[in-house]
Amino acid sequence: MQLPTAFIEKYQKLLGEEAPAFLASFDQASYSGFRINPLKPGLPVASLEQATAKAPHVKTGYYGKVNGNSLDHVTGWVYSQEPSAMTVGEVVAPQPGEKVLDLCAAPGGKSTHLAAQMQNQGLLVANEIFRKRANILAENLERWGAQNVVVTNESPDQLEKHFPQFFDRILVDAPCSGEGMFRKEPAGIEYWNPDYPAECANRQRKILASAMVMLKPGGTLIYSTCTFAPEEDEQMIAWLLKEYPDLAVAPIEKTAGMDDGRPEWADGNPELKKACRLFPHHFKGEGHFIARLVDQRSSQPEKKKKAKKGQSLDRNFRLSKDEKNLVNDWLNTMVPDLKVKRMVKFGSQVYAVPSVMSSLVDLNVLRPGLHLGTLKKKRFEPAHALALALHASEVTRVVTITEDEWHSYTHGETLSGHSEEKGWTLLTCQGHSIGWGKVVNGTIKNFYPKGLRN
């Protein structure tokens, strides 16, 4: 790989005797990996057969490639993710019931990891500033079957106005110079110049300032990058500690191949050793930096905002009584154990919003929770997202189809030879929930989304 001369000289100076091994690693093959989804009811056997090794640093992680067109991937039983990037979600370690923010979330690898750990309890806000990337983020979380996630498309400085001192944990996987991804994405070399890390650091400081506005006293901030640049790594944490005296660096448990942070690359503060560096000449993955910081301010009892009498924080998105009855009648018939505490309508689309989510008013939201379905004239049509979030055991009517039929289904074809009770049914294949069908005279009418058909 042809690395910039200035890059080579920089890391020869920083790494000294380690530099030859570090620079040689860029000519080695990058590693592929994937995580399995604990929100699903079984193991993705087909994908696990393709795994080359278990990732020892991630409970649900494996080395190996997954087929993007496979049943496991299309139905969200696995997520393809580079092995070092998986480490970030393990460090965040959100707990069920917490309020968590993934501030720079696209394309969704880390958000899906956090959602799985939260077990659909509490709230995960997954935010992305760029609309196209935010759409991809929403699609990946839908496939994952996450029920407690709100996807927003906001700048950090706008988001902070809606969530002051709100989140228990915030992940800032910051946009960076991407040095750690050069061998996986060589095109990134073209953007690099000696001043680029400093330019990225300026943007990162602004993002972190917004994150600190939204962090609850006593909360945890996790900062990560996929770069080796000290300007964006140790020096950024040193800046945070000086700017916010109540922050303290918390240790990260390190497994084989993980390095300590390098205090000598910043202000010499020994606390920076608690951060984690992943170098490709030591660790089976690409380059990453991770630091966990704890806000030592005492946490305050939460004050709940009261809506004015006769009003709701979601008044702009309220369903009429007839609409609510229509949705509830369908849910009670098909998914009787699914209890929706808070339901909103975006146009004709109905969503179940996590109960602890603040107001949706004046917030650019792409996915305000679990997509339940669409209101049509005197009827309700369930969403594909709802099918992917459910297990067969939770649904009153289920039809199991073969893998060949699944391929036909994803092409948009109707399925014949099924004489089950007429009406809506969840379709499954090899234990995977794959979508909705409507049985009419033994034929299953296809409701697989047209945008996903192949």
N, C-alpha and C positions, 0 to 999 in steps of 0.2 A: 504494500500500500504506500502511495506517495504522500507522505505527511508534509505539511508546511515546514520550512526550515525554522521559522520562528517558534513553532510548536515544539519541534525536536530540541532546540536550544533551551527553551524554557524548562522542559522537564528533565533535561540533562542536569541543569543547574539545581532544580528542586530535589530530584531523586538521587543524584550522585551515583553510587555504585549500583543502585537498583535500576537505573535508567535503561541499560541495554535490554534487560529482561522485559521491562515495561514496554519499550518501543517495539521489541520483537513480537509482542503479543498481538499487535495490530495486523500481522500477517497470518495469524491463526484463525481458524473458522470460528464464527460466533456460535453461541449456544441457543437452542430453542427449548421452550418449556410450555407447560400448561398446568392449570389448576382444575381440580374437580369441584363440583358445586354441591355443598352439603345441604342446600335448600331442596334438592331433588331427592326422591325417595329411594335411590339405589346407587350402585356404582356403575360408571360408564365403562363396561367391560371391554368394548371394542377399542376405545382410546387407550385404556390401560395396557392392552396388549401391545400397543405401539410405543409405550414408554421405554426409554433406555435405562432410566434409574430414578429412584425416589430423590426428591430434593430435600436434603436433611434439614434445611433451614426453614422450611415452610410445611405446615401440617398437611395441607391439601395440594402441595406442589410436586411436579414431576418434570424430569428432563425428557425431551422428545417432541415430535411434531404431531399435530392433530390435523385431520382433514376438515377444511372449512365447509365442505358440503356434506359431511357425515351427519347421521342422525343425532349423535352425541352433541355436535357443535350447534347444529341448527335449532335444537331444542334447549340449549343452554345448560347441558350437563357438564360441559368443559369450557374453559376460556383459555385461549392461546396467549401466553405472556412470557416475556423474557425472564430468565431465572433471577437475575439480580433485582429486577423491578418488583418481583414478588415479595422481597424482603420488607419493602416499605409498609405493606398492609399488616405484616406481622408485628412491626414496631408500633403502628397506630393502635392495634389491639382494642378496638371499640367494644363496649359491653352492651348487651341487649338492654334496651330502654333508654340509652343515652341519646343526646342530640349531637350530631356529628356533621361537620362540613368538609367536603372535598372541594377546595376552592378552585383548583385548576384541573378539572376532572377528566376531560376527554383524552383518549377515546373510551375510557371506562374500566380499564384493567384494575386499577386500584379501588374504584368505587364498587365493582362487583365483589372484590375481596372483602371490603368493609361491610357491605350488605349481608354477605354470607355469615360473617362473624356476629352480626347484630341479630340474626335469626328473625328478621322481619318485625323486630320490636324497637320502639323509639322512632327516631327520625334521622334520616341521612339526606342532607341537601347536597346534590352533586351539581356543581356550577361550571360553566364553560363560557368564556366571553365571546368566542367566535361561533356564529350561528350554525354553519355547516358542520363544524366539529361537535357542537352541542346536539345536533340531530343524531349523529352517529352514537354519541354517548347515551342518548335516550333509547335508541334501538338496542344497544348492547345490554342495558339494564332491563329492558323489557324481555329480551330473550333469557336473561338470567333468572327471571321469575321474582324479582325483588318487589315487595309490596309496600315497603315503608320509605320509599325514595321519592323526593321531589327534585326534578331536574330544572335548573334555572339557566337563563342565558343573560347574564349580567356582568358588568365590570365590577371588580372588587369594591371600588369606592361607592358604587351605587348599592351594592349588596349590604354594605355596612350600615346603611340608613335603616334597613329593615330588621337587622338582627343585632342590636347593641348588647354586648355581654350575654350572649344567648347560648353559645355552643360549649359543650363539655370537652370536645376534642375537635381540633381543626388540622387538616392536612393541607400543607402548601407544597405540592409537587411542582416546583416552580419552573416556568419556561426558562431555558438556560442555553448555554453555548453548545450543548450536546456533544462534548468531546468523548464522553463515555460510549456513545453510539456510533462512532466513526466506522468501525468494522462491520456493523450491521447495516448502517445507512451511510455509505461512503459519500453520498451527495452532500452531507453536512459539512464536509471538509471545505467545499466551495464557499460557504458562508463565513468560515472562520478567518479571523485576522487578529493580530495581537491586542487590539482594543476591544474586541467583541465581548470577552468576559466582563470587562468593566461596564460596558453598555447594558449587558444583561443584569448586572448587579444593581444598577440604578432602578431598573424596572422591578426587580425582586424586592427592593426595600419598600417601594410603594405598595406592593401586594401584601407584604408582611405587616405594614402599618395598618392596612385595612383589616387584616386577620386579627390583629391585637384588639381592635375596636370590638370585634365580634366574639372574642374569647371570654368565657365566663370566669370570674375570679375563682382560682383553684383549678382551672382547666389545663389541658395539655395541648401544646402546639408541636406538630411534627413537620419538620422542614426537610425536603429532599430535592436532589437534582440528579441528572444523569451526566454530570460533567466532573472533570478532575480539577477544574480551576479553583485555586484557593480564594480568589476574589469573590466567587459565588458560593463557597463552601465555608471553611473555617472563618474567613474574614466576615462573612455574613452573620454567622452566629456570634462572633465577637461584637459586631455592631448591635445586634439585638440585645445582648447582655448589658451593653453600656446605655442603650436607648431606653431599655425597660428593666430597671433594677430589680423588679419583683420576679423576673424570670430566672430560673436555675436550670442548668443542663442535667438531665436525668440519664443514668447509664443505660446502654443498650446491650443486651446479652448477645455476645458474638460467638459464632460457631467457626469451625475451621475455615481458614482462608479470608476471614474478615479482619480488617485492620482498624486500629484506633485512628481518631482524628489527629491532625498534625498541628499542635499549638504553635510550633516554630514557623508555620506558614501564615500565622495571623499575628496576634499581639502577645503570644507566649503564655496565655492563660492555660494552666494545666487542665482546667475543666473541659477544654475542647477535646481532650483525649477520649471523653465519654461518647463522642460522636462515632459514627461508623463509616469507614471507607471500603469500597469494594473495587479492587484493582484486578484487571483481567489476567495479570501474571500471577495472582495469588488465588483468585476465586473463579469458579466455573460459571462465568456470566460476564455481562458487560460492565461498564463503569458506573458506580453510583456513590452518592454521599447521603447520609441520613443523620439527622440530629433530633432528639426529643427534648423538649423544654417544658417545664412545669411552672405555672403561674402560682406563686406562693402567697398571693393575697387570699385572705380567708373568704371562703365562698359565702354568699349571702342567700337568705331564703328567697325563693323565686316569687316575684310579684306578678300575678296574672292580670293582664289587661281585661277590663270589663267593657263589653260592648254596650253602647247606649241602649236604653230601653226600646224594645221594638226593632232593634237593628241587629245585624250579625256582621262579624268581620268579613264574611264571605257573601254579603248581601247581593253583590253583583253577579254571583254565580249560583244563586239559589234555585232549586228545582221547585216546580209547583207541586201542590198536593197530589194531583193526578199523576204527574211524572214520577214522583217518589214512590207512589203506590205501584206503578207499572214496573219500576226497577225492582222494588222489594218483592213483589209477587214472583218475578222471574227468579230472583236469587233464592227465595224461600223454597221454590220448587226444585231448582237444580243444585244449589249449593247451600243447603239449610244451615250448615254450621259456620258459614262465613258471616261474621257480624260486622257491618259497616257502621261506624259511629258518626262519621262525618262525610257527607256526600256533596259534591259540587258538580256544576254543569258548565262546561266551556263550549259555547255554541250548542251543538247537539250531542257532544261527547260527555259522558258521565264518568267521574273518577271518585275513588275512595281516598280521601286525604288523611295522612297521619294526624291523629288527634292533637298532638303537641305542636303542629305546624302553626306559625303565626299567620297573620292575614296575608291573603294572596293579592290584595288590592295594590295596584301600582307596581307590581312585580312581574318581570318578564319570565313567565313560567312556560316551559315546554311540556312538562309532565307533572301535574300536581299530585301525584300518587299513583295508585294502581288504576289503570284504565279498565273500567267495568264494561263499557259498551256504548252503543249509539241509540239515541231516542229517535224513532221514526214514527210515522203516523199511527198512533194507537198500538204501537208495539215497541219492544226493546230487543236489540240485536247485540249479543255479547261480543266483547273485544278479544282479539287474538292474544293480547297481553294477559287477560284473565285466564285463558286456557293454559298458558305457559306457567302461570303462577300456582296452578292447582295440581293436586295429586288425584289420581283416579279414585282413591278411597273417599274423597271429599265430595264427589259428584254423584248424583242419583242415577244418571243415565250415561253409560260408557259403552263404546263400541271399540273392540280391538281389531286392528287391521294388520296385514302383513307388510314386510318391508317393500315388496313390489307395489303394493297398494299405496304405501306412503309416498313413493316416487310419483305415482300417478296423481295423488292428492296435491303434492307440491307443484305439479304442472297445471293444476286447476281443473282436473277432470272429476266427474262424478264417479261414485263407487257403487257398484251393484252387488246383489247377492246377500244383502243384509236385511233381514226381516224383523228387526227389532221394533220396539214401540215407536210410533211416529213422534216427531218433534225434535227439539234440540238434543244433541248428544256430544259428549267429549270424545274425541278420537285419540286412541293411544296406539303405540307401536313399540314392542319390546319394553314395556313399562314406562315409556316416555309419553307425556302429554304433548300432543302435536298440533291441536287446533280444534275448531268446532265444525260440526256438520249438522245438517237437518235431515232427518229420515222421513221420506215420503214414499209409501208403497215399496219398501225394501230397498230404495235407492237413496244414497247419501248425497244430498246437495252440498256442494263445496263452498266453504266460507273461508278458505285460506286467502290471506290478503294478496291482492293482485300485485302489489309492489314487491312481494317476496317470491312470487312464482318464478320457476326457472324452465 
